Amino acid sequence: MFTDELITFPIGGRRHRRHKSIGNLNNGLLDSDLHGYADHMQRIEFHQIVNELVLSSSSSSLVLMCSENNPEQCHRSLLADYLCLIHHINVVHILFNGEICVHHINLLAKVNDDNNSCIYPGISLI
């Protein structure tokens, strides 16, 4: 059952990677915008906002919207990884054609135990 209540959370959207990135935590993401959003996900403000979002949705369904058609090419795929890995929430994507698909966590995604966040380190060849 849908309600007519609209609550917005400033989780941010597309972000460009900064030259002064936060080290090598997200070097597995080659796309500059996704890397920038993954860096944004390390900020305490991001964690606080997502925690509020999760708490507010504990008794109902939650819908996140974006203009990008393909979730794999959108920052919301990183947010979905975070929700799955950190908050143990099942995420489904509603595609532009109305189809529904279960979110598959990015193979590079790891939990950063230092700050309980989701990171995307590069693959080590050693």
N, C-alpha and C positions, 0 to 999 in steps of 0.2 A: 504494500500500500504506500503510495507516495503522498507526501504532505505538501502543502504549499509554502512551507517554510524554506527560505533561502538564507543560508549562512555562508559568508565568504571568509576565506582564510588566505592571507597574503603569503603563499608558499613560493611565489616567484615563478617566472617563466624562463624563456630562453636567456641564457647568459653566455657571454663570450669569455673564453679562457683569458685570464690576466697573465701578463708577462711574469709577474711575481706570484706564481702559483704556490700552493701550500706543500711544496715538496713533490715527492714521487707517488703520493697516495693514489692518484687516479690516472697514471700514465698509460694504463691499458686502454683508455678511451681515446681514440685517435681523432674523433670529431671534436673540434674546438668548443662548440656550443654545449655538447654533452659533458665534456670535461669541465667546463665552467660551472655547469649546474651541479656536478658531482662535488666540486670544490665548495660551492654554496651550501651543499648538504652537510658539510663539516661544521658549520657555524652553529653556535648555541641557540641563536634566534630561530633557525630552521627546526631544531629539535623541539623547542618550546611550542612552536606553532603546530607542528605535526602531532605532538602529544595532545594539544587541545583538540585538534581535529579528530584524533582517535577516541578521546574521551567523549566528545559530543556525538559520535556515531555509534557508541556502544549499545544503544538500544534500537538502532535503525540502520538502514542501508545508507551508503555514502556514494555520491557520484562526483567524480572529478572530470572536468571538461577542458578540452584544448582544441585548437583549430587544426592541428596536425592530424591527418587521416591515419597514418601508420604509427601505432604506439611504439614500435621498435626504433623509429627515427625521432622520437619525441622525448623531452625531459620527463614526461610522466612515466615512462618505462623505468627510469631511475627511482622515481618516487615509489612506484609499485615494488621495485626490488627492496627498497627500504621498509615498506609496510610489511612485506612478506618475511624478510630476514630479521628485522628488529622487533616488530609488533606481532608477528605470526598471524597476519591477516591474509585470507584468501582474496586474490584480486582477479577480476575478469575484465576484459576490454570489450566494449561495444564498438564494433567497426563501422565505418561509414556506410556500409551496405546493410547494416542491421544485424550482421552475424555477431556472435559472442564467442570469444576465445579466452581460455584460461591463461593468466600471465605465467610465462616461463622466466625464471630468474636468469639474468645474464650470467654466463659461465665465468666471467671475470669477477663478479661481485663477491666480496668477502666482508665479514663483520670485523670492524676495527674495535678491538676490545678496549683500546685506550679511551675512546669517547662514545662507545656503543653506537657507532655509525656504520654506514655502508660505504665501502671503498672499492676501487677498480684498479688494483695494481697491475703493472705489466707482467707478462709471462717471463719467468727467468729461464734462460737456456742452460743454466748450470745445474 
